[in-house]
Structure formats: C-alpha cells, structure tokens
Amino acid sequence: MSRLLEIEQLSVDFHTPKGSINAIRDITLSINAGETVCLVGESGSGKTVTSKAIMRLIDHENGQITKGRLLLDGTDIVTLPEHELREFRGKKMAMVFQEPMSAFDPVFTIGHQIQETIIEHDKVSKREAKDRVIQLLKKVGIPDPEQRYRQYPGEMSGGMLQRAMIAMSLSCQPDLLIADEPTTALDVTIQAQILQLLQELQEEYGLSILLITHDLGIAAEIADRIVVMYAGEVVEEASADDLFALPGHPYTRGLLRSIPTLDSVRGSKLYSIKGSIPSLNSLPDGCRFQTRCPFATEHCKQEAPPLAEYGDRKIACWRSDELVRSDFWLNGSEVSVEPEPSNLSVVMSESKDTKALFTVHHLRKYYPLQGSGLVRGHKVIRAVDDVSFSINKHETFGLVGESGSGKSTLGRVLLQLERATQGTVTFDGQDLTKLKGTALRSVRQHMQTIFQDPYGSFDPRWKIGDSIAEPLKVHQKLKGADLHSRIHELLELVGLDPAWSERYPHEFSGGQRQRIGIARAIALNPKFILADEAVSALDVSVQAQIINLLQELQGKLGLTYMFIAHGLQAVRHISDRIGVMYLGKLVEIAPSESLFLQPAHPYTQALIKSVPQISRGREERSYHLQGEIPSPSSPPSGCRFHTRCPFVTSRCREEEPQLRQLASGHLAACHFPL
C-alpha cells in the first residue's frame, strides 16, 4: 500500500506576547492511500494543531512549523509558497471542521459557496459547477438538493450542514480528507449516518481519511490505525484491532477504562484518569504523562521516553514492555496504586424515595411563528406537546432524544425559566405555574441548573469566588467570614483548591470549570438540579470525573437530578429511570436497565443501536435510523415517528398512540411495542 501522507519529526510553535509556546513536538506518522487513521486524545493534546499544520492553516493563527517535513504525495507542504498551497487545498487535501456553521458564510447560500470552490479550482462554467454541486448534495444524502442549493446555512440543521461541509470538501476530489471532530456536536443517530457516509465516500473515491476525535467508540468503528496523542506528543500508534485488544500505553489504557459502556455496572464509580492535561506553559520534566500515571517511576520523571517500536506498534513508555505482560494489565484489573472501586451505587440505591418531587400534567410549550400570540390560524412550534410524568425524590431521571425533540425546553419549563403554554408543574406540593414574583423566586433557590458550557455561564470579569457567592448573597444574605467560609467549603466539596477562589474562569480547564458550575449549583442546598448536557462537551476522562462527582454529591446531599444528554452510555450509567423524547412528546419511560435491555419503542431501539461500541466488532450496524427529526411547527399526523419508523403501518400514520403501561414502571407510546 503506497504512502499518501508522511509526517516526519514535525514541531509547531505559536507566537504569543509572552514568547513562543511549543504546541506539538516531533510528531511522526503516516497515512496510506485509502486508509483511515484516527488521531485521539484529550483536549489540549495537539490533535487539531496537527491537522491545521498539515493544511498550513496555522500560518494564519500565529503558528509556525519550526521543524520537520510534511510530504503529501511526495510534495513537501512545509516549503510550498502561499499561491501553490492554495492550489493544494481543495485539490489534494480538504478539511471538514467540527462546527460547520462557522465554516460557512451565513450571508451566502450553500450552493453558491460550494460552487465558488469548484470554479476556483477547476475553472468550469457556473452552469457546470451548479450541476456538480447538486450532484454532490445528493451524493452526501441531502434530500431535495435543488432546494437545499438555494438555502442559507441558518436554514439547515446541524446534520444537514455537516453533510454540506463534506460535499464542499469533496467538490474537487481531494486525495486526503481531514475531519476534525465532525460528529462531536451531533446526535448519536446523525453521528452514525455521518460515519456511514464517510465510509461509503471513501470506498467510492478511494479517499485517505485523517479523523480527529476524542470518542474512542467512533475510532473503534471507522479506523484502520489509531494514533494517540498527549500534551503535544504521540504516545502510541497501533492498528485499531491491536490497540483495543490490548492498549500499550498507560494513557491509552486510562482512556479506554474511562468510557461508560452499555455493559458497565450502572451507578458504580467510573474509572477516571486523575488530574488534567498539563498546560503548554508548564509541561513536566521527563514523560509528560508522569504526573497522572499510576505506574510512573523516577526514571519516568527524569527522562522522556522515545516513541519506540514494539512489534507492529509504537509506544512512548519506559515500562510498556513490562506492563503489557503483567497479569493485572491483561485482565484489566486494578492495582494498588489505582483507586479502589466505590460502593456508591449501594448507598444510592438504599436512599431512593418513591415520593414524587416533580409531577407534570399535560404540559405544553408552544412558540408562535407569526404575530404576537397564539391566535387561531397562526403557526406555532410545538416544542413540548402534552407531556405528563413525575420525578421521584433522590432519583436521577435521565432524558434522551435527538436535538429538536424538546428536552432542554422541557427542563426550562420545569424550572419556570419559561412559562408553560398549558398544563401544570407541581414541585414538592406547589403548583409552580401559579406562582409569580417573590413567591416564585423563593422556590427557585431549591431548583438549580448545571449548564452545558461552563465558560459561557460565568462572567469572565468575575473571580470564581464571586460567581459562587452571588446566590449566597441574594438568597441567604451571607457576608464576610461566613460567606468566604461557605465558598471554600463548596470548592473543597467539588474537589477544587479553596485558594483558587481568587482566580478567573479562563484560568481553568473545561472539567474544572464544570466543577465550579456544580459548586454554584449546590451552594443553596437545593432539592433539585437540572443537568442540561453537563458532560457533553467534556473529554471522556473528565466526563467520568464529573459523573462520579454528581453521584457522590447526590449521596451526600440527597439531591434529585434531571440528567439531559445525547450520550446514552452516560445517561444509562447515572440514571435510575429514563424518558425518551421525540418531537415534543415522551414516547417511552422505563427503569434504566429495562430500557436498554428491552426497549419497547422503535425510536428508543434506534437510539441504542446508534451508540458506537468499543468492543472492536467491525460488523455492520444492523440498523441505521434514516433522515432527521421533522419540524416541530408541522409534526406528522398519527405517530410522530412514523416517517422514520421501519415498522410503520397505516394505523401509525392516522392514529396517535398514547403513553401506556407495558410492565411495572415501563410505559411506551406505540401501537405495536417491540
């Protein structure tokens, strides 16, 4: 198999007002023609910098290649002048970005932007370019390509935009496609569709793919080889089969063990890699992973290991040969230097209360599309449409469903951050829909939120201690020594140094910021916490730490959670019961284990089957959920899922199924439950 891309001893520096920072050091890897290589590692490991260096996009971000070669089909990209480099981009290599909305100009149509790329590189007529664009949109699975050609980026969903981004990348038939976290922001169903699309396009066009991801399940499904990066260096490279069968580096092993699987013991303490990835400004001596490695020795702390060959793989670890032969490594068991398993699940299960904290009856939340109110004849978005359920005290109620299903809206209405259009929400015996002003504010201190973006929920000009202090000042009138004591107590409770209260949000990692958000959420000793995609933006190792923390706090403080997420493994692990939403309606509610072992609704089954596995089974998925969720402004008649359901009948198209009990605690809205 011929080499398409060869990276030799690549190093990249970024120029800052405080001097140069080395972002990646001595990276060596290759990609063969028609091969898929996955670059994995935590945020800050250098994955995206490596991809941008290949495209020479770092030139526009104060970055500079200070050492090494980048050979693409024999041409050294490092030495190419800008005018030749522009020809290379698009024709020989192209990139699919993580956030397609930022890659498209919002003031031009999708068709115009893809067409512009074709005309620039292939010098064809506008008519011929337009025809090629429509063919490409059809090729990547976008329905009604002629209509989508005329649409603007803001008129398309995230999944559609990512497909359009792939179409643009393929418009000039490149040899190398670099995909930087192309599925991170997508639902599991759309993620599965995008991965299937990439595999089909690779086979058709003979593409080589460099896929950057922190989701090892995706890497297991699509990769031929996997390159693991940590703190700007490659620490392991192996075939996907070899790496998942037996990881060779302690960091790789830690990443794999941090993943909650559909087979893990629900509610138990997840394994997590202690600490966080070091700052480029303060890298440790010796092996860069030694400060977090349970197997580090004095040798590891003093001298950096080279990336050496071990059979068919490469590993940068002084002890790898010894470790991979040991019984505990082969068996995946714990050793004395690693944390002991927690009995938290036992404590939690004994503390459950069957008394309802929240009771919701026939809840609706509509948004008008025209006019100033819900006037007859005006079209509305039915974000939440006739939902009834309850959340028991001290339990975790998980809520899953694709984007646009109404999960976050339902959460906001529960907390009365948005008022219901119809229906009642009872919290601890009080009907929240009837409360206003001071009475509502008084109740709100018992209901708090943990947001998806911990950075966006803080004022960057406030020290974190001030952010945590705000609710304490407003509701409990704390001040002086009592206030500072409570802030320090909260930081200690979430595993942070109390002295950090004087720091600003930008001085913390994503996982640390989320811990600060949790500290603020529990400051008033609330009864209920809404965790809205609280771990979705975090690396797998940090995600495990936050899930463990939430479970510990629930046991200590008697909290009740609603846990909203699109990562089904995390939801299954932390939840007692799970509700499945589709297009504004709850289509299934069941205990966590029952839902995953015996899903009753076809939509639930499709969500579960869309979850990527790390078992290294390379078999084809048995079922792909096709299409996207319909618009909530014009939902289908009958069962709202019937347009995508493989078991649809005429009754499903005409008659709406009601949520009914199938077994104890297991309800589903389906005429023909599985």
N, C-alpha and C positions, 0 to 999 in steps of 0.2 A: 504494500500500500504506500503510495507516494505521499511525501510531506507537503502540505499546503502552507502551513504557518510554523515558523521556528522562532522561538524567543530565547535569546542567549544572554544570560547574566545581565538582565535588564534592571536598572535602577532609575528611580524618578524622584526628583526634589521639587518642592514647592517654595516659592519665594514669599516671605511674609515680612511685615515691618520689623519683626524681631529676629530676622535671619532666615536661613534656609532650613526646611524640615524634610528629612528623608521619608518618603511615603511608602516606597517599595524598594527592596534591596535584593539584587542578584536573583531575579526571577528567571527560571529556565523551564520552558515547557514547549510542547509541540502539538499540532493538530494535523491529522492525516486527512486526505481527500475523502469526503463522505462520512467523516467521523463526528460524533457528538462528544465534546468534552465539557464537563461541568466544573465550575470554579465555586467552591463552597467555603464558608467560614462566617464568623460573626461580623456585624457591622464594625467598620474600622480595621478590618483585616487587610484591605487593599485590593479587593476584588474589582470594584468599579474603576479605581485608578488604573489597574492593569488593562481593563477593556478600553478606557479612554486613551491610554498610551498607545495601544495598537492602532486606534483611529487617528492618533495625533491630535485629539481634542484638548488634551491638557495644555497645548500651546496657547490656548485662549483662556486658560484659568490660572495663569502664573506658574504653570508647571513646566518642567524641563527634563528631558531624558538625559541623564548625566553619564550613563554607561550602558553598554550592551548593544545588541542588534535585534531588529525585528524584520525577519525575512518572510515576505508574502509572495509565494510562487517565485522565489529566487530574488526578488527585489527588496532592498533594504529600505524600509519605510522611514527609518531614522534620518537618512540623508536626503530624502526627497524634498525638493523645493515646494513651496505652497501651491503653485499653479499645477504641478504634476500630482500633488497629493489630492487636489480636488477631483482630478480625473479618476484616481484610485478609489476614492469614496464613492460608493454607489455602483461603480462598475466591477470592482474587485472585492470590496467589502462593504457591508452595511450594518446598521445598528437598530435594534428595537429597544426603546427606552422603557423604564419602569412605569413612568407616568405619561401615557400617550397624549393627554390633554396639554401638557407643557411642550410636547414635541410638534404640535400643530398650531398654526397661527389662527386664532379664533375669528379673524375678520375675513378669511378666505374659505371657500368651500373645500371639502375633502378632495373632490375631483380635481379642482384647479391645482392644489398643492402636489398631488401625485403626478399630475400631467406635467407640471413645471419641471419636475425631476427628470422625467423621460425626455422632454425636449432638450434640456440642458446637456444630457449625456449622450443621447442617441441621435440628436439633430433631425428628428422626424417632424412631420406636419402636425398641426393641432388636431386635425381630424383623426389621424392615425394614433396619436397619443391618447386621445379621448377613448377610442375603441379599446386600446390596450388597458387603460385604467378600468373600464367597465368589466373587461375580461378578468383582470386581476381581482377586483372586488368580488366577482362571482367565484373565482378560484379559492379565495380565503373564506368562503362561506357566508358572505353578507347577502341577505335576501334583498330583492328589488334593487340591484346595483345601479340601474339608471336613475332611480330616485335618490339613492344614497350619494351618488356622484354630485348631486346639486345641494346636498345638505352641508351645514356648518358643523364644526366639531362639537359645539354645545348642544346640538340636536341628537347626538348619538350617545348610547350607553357606553360604560367602560369597556365591556366586552367587544362591542362593535368597533370602538375606537382602536382597541389593541389589534383587531383584525385589519383595520385600515392602515395602521402603522406597519404591520407585517407586509401588507400589499405594497406600501411605499418602499419598504426595504428591498423587496424582490423586483421592483419595477425595472431595474436594469440588469437583472440576472447576475448577482454577485456570486463569487465562489465561497466567500466566508460570511456567515450571518452571526453577529454578536447580539445576544439577547440578554439585557441587563434586568434581572428580576421581572420578567414580562408578565408573571401571573400573581405577584405579591398582593396587589390591591383587588384581585378578582375573587368571586365566589368559587367554591370548590367545583361546581358544575361547569362554570365558564372556564375555569382553570383547566379542567380535564379536556374541554373542547379545544383550547389553545394548544395544549401539549400534543393532542392528536393531530391538529393541523400542522404543527411544526414537523412532526414525523412524516406526515404524508408529503409535505412540500420537499422535505429533504430527500425522500425517495424519488420524487418526480424530477427534481432539479439537480440532484447529486450534490447538495449543499454540504459544507462543513459548518458545524454549529458550535459556538462557544457560548454556553448557557451559564449565567451567573445567578446563583440562588442561595438563600440560607435555609431552604426547605429540602431536607435530605430525602423526603419522600418523593419529591419531583426528580431529584438526581437519580434515585433508585429506578424510577420508571423510564427515564429517557437517555441516561448517559451510557456511553461505551467506556469512558475513562473518567475518573474524578481526581481533581487537584484540590487539596485542602490548604487554605492559606490562614496564617495567623500573624497579626502585627506586622504586615508588610513582607512576609516571607512564606515560601512554600514549605510546609512541614510534612506533607505526604502526597504521593501520587501513585495511583494503582488503578487497575481495571475495576469497574463497578462491582462485578461479581466478587472479586477478591477483597475489596475494601469492606463490603457489607458482610461478607462471610467472616472476616477476621481483620478488624482495624489494627494498624501497626503503631500508630502514634497515640499517646495518652489523650491528646486534644481531640483527635478523631473519635476515639472511644467515648470520651465525655460527651461529645455532641450527639452521638447515636444513643447513648443511655439517657439523655435528657428528654428525648421525644416521648410524649404520652402516646401510646398506641391503643388500638381498639381491643387489645388483649390484656392491657395492664390492669392491675388491681385498682378498681375505682376508689378514689378517696384516700389512697395511700400517699405517702410523701414521695414526690418525684425526685429522681436524682438530678442534681444540678452542678455545674462547674462553679466552684466558689469564685468570688470576686468578679472582675470585669476586665475586658481587654485594655492593656495599658495605653496611655496617651503617647503619641509620637514624640512629644516633648520630653518624656521621662521613661524611656524604654529601659528595662532592667539589663544588667550585665548577663553574660552567658546566654543560655537558652531563653528566648523571650517568653516562653510559656512557664518557666520555672516557678514564678510567684503563685501560680494557680495549680501546679501539677502535684498530685499526691505522691508521686514517685521520684521527685527531684532529689538529687544528691549535691554535695559540694562541688563536684565536677560540673554538674549542670549549671550551677550558679556562677561559675568562673569562666567557662569556655563555651562558645556557641557551637552546637553540632552542625556538621555539613549535611547537605542532602545527599545521602549515600544510597547505593543500590543494594537491595535485599531481595535477591531472586528477580521476580518480574515487577517489583515495585521499588519506589524510592521513599526513604523516611529520613527525617532530620531529628534523630533522638539518640542519645548516647546509650540508652538502656533498652532500645526496642528489641534487639535480638534476644535479650534475657526475658523481657516481659511477655512477648508473644508466645513463649514456650512454657510459661508458668500455668499451673492448673487454674488459678483464680481468673486469669485473663481469658483462657479458653472457655471456661464455664460462665463467664460474665458475672462472677460473684464479687462480693465486697471484700476488701482487705482492711486491716486495722486502721490505716491512715485515712480511710474514706468514711463519710458519715454513716451512722447506723440507721437502718430503716425506722420510720416513725410509726407509732401506734395511734396516730392522729385519727385514722379512719374509725377506730374502735370508739374513741372518745366522742367523735362527732355523731356516730350512729346512735349512741346511747342518749344523746342530748336532744334528739329531734322531738318536735312538738307538732301534733296534728291539728292544733288550733290555728285557724286562718289569721294571718296578719293583714293580707290584702284580699279583698273579694271584689271581683269585677263583673258587672252585669250589663250585657248588651251594649258594650262600649263602641262608639263610633267617633271617628275624627275625619271630617271632610274639609278639603280646601277648595274654595271657589276658583275657577279658572277665568270667569268673566264677572264683571260687575263688582259690587261691594258686599254682597251677602249671598246666602244660599237661597236664591229666588228660583221658583219653579221654572224649568226650562234652561237654567244656567248649568253648564257642565261643571262637574266637580271631580277632584281627585279623592278617591275613597282609600285613604291611607290606612285606616283601621275601620273595619266594617263588620259590626255586630260580633264582638268578641266577649266571651264570658269564661272566666277561670278564677282560680284562687292560688295564693302563695302562703304556705304554712310558716309559722314562726320557726326560726332557726334552720330552715332548709335553704338549699340553693336551687332556684328554679332556672334552668337553662332555657334560652330562647334562640332558635336557629332558623335559617331561611336565607334565600338569596337577597342581594341588595334590591330594594324596591318592594320588599314583602311587608314592610311596616313595623319592623322590630324596634327601631330607635324611636319612631313616633309613639308607639305603644308605651315605651319606657318613659318618654317625656310627659305623656298624658297621665300616667300613674303618679308622677311627682307633681302634677299640676303646673309644670313648666309651660304646658299648652293646655288650654281648656277643651274639654270634650264637647263634641257636637251633640251627642246624645249618650245616655247611659249613666251608670253610677260607678264610682270608685270608692270603696269603703276601706279605710286604713285604721286598724285597731279600734273598730267600732264607730268611727266617724266617717260620714259621707263627705269626702273631700270636694265633690262637685258643688256642694252648697256653701263651702267656706270661702271667705274673702278677707282681704286686708290683713289686719293684725292677727285674726284667728288662724288664717292660712299660714302666715309667716311663723307663728308659734309651732304649728305642726311640722313645718318643713325642716326644722332642726333635727327631727327624728328620721329624715329621709335624705340621704346624701348620694352623690354621684362620683364615680371614677371615670374619667374621660379617656377616649382612645389616644389622643395626642396630649401627653403630659406637658409638653413645652408650650403648646398653644393655649393651655388652660391657666397658665401663670403669667402675671405681669412681669416682663423681663427686667423692669426697672426696680422691682421689689426684691429684697432678700427673701430667701425661702422661709425664714422665721416669721417675717411679716405676713406672708401669704397664709401660713398656718394659723397665725394669731388672729386674722381677720374675723372668722366665725366665733372665736372665743370672746372677742371684744364685743361683737354685736349681740350675741345671744346670752353669754354668761357674765358679761361685764368684767372680765378678768383684766388685771393690770399689774404692773410692777413685778415683784418677785414671783407671785403666783402665776402670772402669765408666762414668764420665762421658764419656770419650773415645768409647767404643763407642756410647753413646746419641746423642751429637752426630753421629757418623758415620752412624748409621741414619736420623736425621731428615733429614740432608742427602741421603741416598740416595733418599728418597721425596719430595724436593722441598720440604721444610719448613725454616724457620729454626731452627738448633740452639738459639738463645736461647729458643725457645718451650717448652723442656722444663720450665720452671717454671710454666707455665700449666695451668689446669684444663680438663677436656673441654668444659664449657659455653661456653668462650671461643672455640670453633672452629666453622666451618661443617660441614655434613654431609660434603662432599668432603674437607675437611682431617682430620676425624675418621677417615674411612676410610683416609687415608694413614697416620695414626698406627697404626691397626689393622694395616696392612700392615707397618709398621716393626717392630711387636712380633712379627708372624708370621715375619719373616725374621731376627730377632735371633740365633737359634741356628744360622744357616746350614742350614736344613732341606733335605731332599731333595724333600719333597712338601708341597704346600699345597692344602687343600680350600677353595675359594672358594664359599661357600653363599649364593647370591643377593647377592653382594658389591656389585653395581651396581644392583640392582632399585629401591632407594629413592632413587636419585640423579637429578638433572636430567640432561637429555641432554648438555649441555656438560660437566658434571662427570663423567658416565659415560664420555665419551670420554677425559677426562684419566686416569681410573683404569685403563681398558683399556690405554691407551698405557703407563702406568707398569708394569702387570703384564707386558706384553710386553717392556719394557726390562729389568726385573729377571730375567725368565726367560733372556734372552740373556746378561746379566752373570753370573748366579749359577747357571745350569744347573738351574733349578727344573723340577719336574713339577707340573702342576695338574690337579685335577678342578674344572671350572667349572660349577656348577649355576645355572640361571636359567630364567625363563619368557619372557624377551625373546629371541626366536630370532635377531634381527639381530645382537645382541651375541655370542651363542653361536657363530653361524656365523663371525663375524669373527675371533674369538680361538682357536677350536678347530681341532685337526688331525683328530681323529675325534670323532664324536658318538654317544652312546647315547640311545635313546628309551625311556622307561619308561611303562608303563600298568598300573595296578592291581597293583603289586608285581613286575612282570616286565619284562625287556628285550625289546622287540618288534622293534627294529632297531638295528644298529650299522653305521656306514659312515664313510668319509672325509668331511670336511665338505662339500666341493664335490659329491661324488656324492650325498650325502643330499638336498641341496637341488635339484639338477638332476634326479635320478631317484629320488625316494622310492619304496620298494618296498612299504611297509605303508600301508594306508588311513588309519591314525591319524596317521602322520607327514605324509602328504599334507594331512590336515585341519588339522594344526597350522600348516603352512606357508601354507596358503590363508587362515588366520585372521589372519595378520600384516597390520596396516594399512599401506598404502603411501602415500608422499608424492608420487607421480607426478601427482596430481590427476586420475587417471582416475576419473570418477564412476559408472562402470558398476557394476551389481550384482555382489556376490560370486557366484562360480559355485557355491559350496557352503558351507553352514553346518553345522558339527558340532552336532547337536542333543543335548539332555539333558546330564546331568552324570555324572561318573565314579561307578560303583556303589560300594557299601560294601565295604571290604576284609574285613569279617567274613563276608560271604556273596557271594563273587565268582560271576559266571555260570559255567555249565558250558561246556565246549568252549573256544573262543577267548573270552577275557575282553572283547574289544572288540565281540563280535558284536551286543550290544544297541544299539549306536550306529552300526554299520557299514552303509553304503549298498549294499555288495556281498555281504551275508551269504547263506550257503546252509545247507542242513540239516547238511552236514558241519561247518561252522563252529560250529553250536550243540552238536554232540555230541563232536567230537574236538579236543583241544587241539593247536595247531600248535607245532612245535619250532623253535628258532632254528637256521637252516641257511644255509650259504653260497650266495649267488646269483652273486657275482663276487668277484674278489680283494679281500679286506678288507670286503666288503659282505654282512652277514647280516640275515635277517629271519625273523620267526615269523609266517608267513601261508601258508595253504593255496593261495591264489591271488594271489601277489605282483603288483603293478602293472607 
